Amino acid sequence: MRTFIALELSDEIKEEFSRLEEKLKTAEADVKWVKPHNIHLTLKFLGDVEESKIGQIKNVLDGISAQNNSFEISLFKLGAFPNLNQLRVLWVGLEKGFSEAEKIANSIEDNLEKIGFPKEKRPFSAHFTLGRVKSGKNKNQLKELISSLEVRPKSCVIKHITLFQSTLTPKGPIYASLHRAKLTDR
């Protein structure tokens, strides 16, 4: 089954993503938007995993969550990868909670490597993907909007590390929680 590990977000944060997407859509650029209810903070994409490995992954996540406290994240700014002149991925960054998310992501990398999952070659990048640019259509209008839009400083407390199953459909992916590892209460 196709799986990934992520941090789930509050409805308030998802509403801010929805607001930002609506504003960005006015540029009428060629973007494949992520549905706001599907946006999460990916810690590790696992890809296709044998069902026999799921129990081991759950145990790893339970161990990591027992060693980490719940923490607050807050939204920061709007940006693009690789940069504003070469728009490919539109994202919102983290202001608060970056170091905690990075620590958990690194711990997941180290512990999952021990059970056969290769480490990610790129360093962890804490961001929320809003959309992927498919062509250069109206790129300048989109770039201007990204530069001018302010992200409201919404925040939420992260209480779990979640293992998700991702089912690809013609209408987009459907995510289902397979396991929630509860972080220690502060």
N, C-alpha and C positions, 0 to 999 in steps of 0.2 A: 504494500500500500504506500502511496505517496504521502510523506509526512514532513513536518517542520516543527520547530520549537519557537515559541514566541511569548510576548507579554501582551495580555489583553488590556484594552483601554475602556474608559468610562464613556457613557453615552454623551456626556457633555463635550468631551474631546472629539468624538465622532461627529457631533453637530458642527463643531468648528471646521473640521475637514470638509463637511458638506458645504458650508458657507464659502470656504475658500475655492472649492471646485466650481461652484456656481459663478463666482466672480471671474475665475480663470477661463471658464467656458465662453465668456463674452468675447474673447479674442478670436473665437471660431477657428482655432488651430486644430491640426490633425493629431489628437491625443486620445489614447486608450485610457480612460479613467478607471481608477480602482473604486469600487463601490465603498462609500464611507463605512458601512457596517462591517466590511471585510478588512479594514486597515488595522494593523497590529504592529508591534515592534519585533521583527524577526531576530532571533538570537542565533539560530542555526537551521539551515535547510538541509534535510536529510535525504530527500528524494525517495526513490522506491526502496522500501524496507520490508524484509520478510517478517511475517506476523510473529515468528518465533523470537525475534529480537525486541519486540515491543516491551515485554516484561523487563528486560535488562535496561532499556531506555528509561522506563518508569522508575526503576530503582535508582539509577544515576540521578534523575531529576529530584527524587525524594531526598537523596543524600545532600545534593547541592542546596535545596530549599531549606533544609534543616540548619545549614551553616550560614544562611543569609537572611537578614531582616527585610520586612516589607519596607518600601521606600516610595517617596513621592517623585513623580516626573512632572515637568511642565514644558509646554510648547515654546519654541523660540522664534524661528524665522523660516521664511520660504526660500527655497533655493533650487538649483538644478545640477545634475551630474551630466557630463564632467564639469561644466561651467555654464554661465549664462550665454556665452557665444556659441556653444555647441550643445544645445538643449537635447537631452535624451530622456532623463528621468526627472520629474518634478517631485520635490520632497519638502517636508517640514522637519526641522531639526528639534533636538532636545536642549533645553537650557538646564533644568534641574534633573538629576537622576542619571546623567550620562555615565558617571564613574561607576555607579552601582550596577547599571545594565551591562557595562563593559566587563566588570568583574565577573558577573554571572555568565556572560557569553564566553569568556576565556575559560572559566571553570568547566563549562559544558564541553568546549573544544577538547580540553585536556582529558576529561573523564570519558568522553565518547571515543576518543582515539584508542583508549585501552580495550574497548570492545569492538574495534574494527572499523570505526568511521574515520576517514581521513580528515586531517585538520584543514580548515579554510586557509588558502594562501594569502588572501587580502586581510588587512587588519579590520576589526569590527568597526562598523559605522552606524551609529545610533541615529536612524532617521525613519520617517514614515513616508512611504511612496504614495503620492496622490495620482500619478499617471505617467505613462510612457509616450514620448513624442514619436509619431510614426513617419512624419515628413516635415519639410520646411515650410508648409503652408501657414501663413500668418505668424511666422516665428517672431518677427519684430514686435507685433502687438502683444504676443504672449510674454516676451522678454520684458516689455514695459510694465505689464501687469505684475509680474513677479517682483520687479524692483519697487513698485509702488504700494503693493498690498501689505498691510500690517497683520501679523498673526496675533490674535487675542491670547493673552497669557493664561490659557486654560491649564488645569493641572488635575491629577488624580493619584491615588495611592495604588501602587502595584502590590498585590497580595499573593499572586500565584505565578508559577512558570507553567505554561500550558503546552502539551504535546497535541498537535493538530493533525488530522487527516485532511488532505486536500483532494477533492474529486473534481477533475476538469470536465466541464460541460460546454456546449456551444454558447450558452449564455454567461459564461464566466465560471470561475472556481466556486465550489461549495466547501466551506470549512466546517469540520465537526471536531469538537474537543474529545480526545481520547483519554486524557489524564491531566489533572491539575495538581501540581505539587505546591502545597501551601508554604509560603515564606513565613519565617518566624515573626511573631508580632513584636513590634518595638515597645 
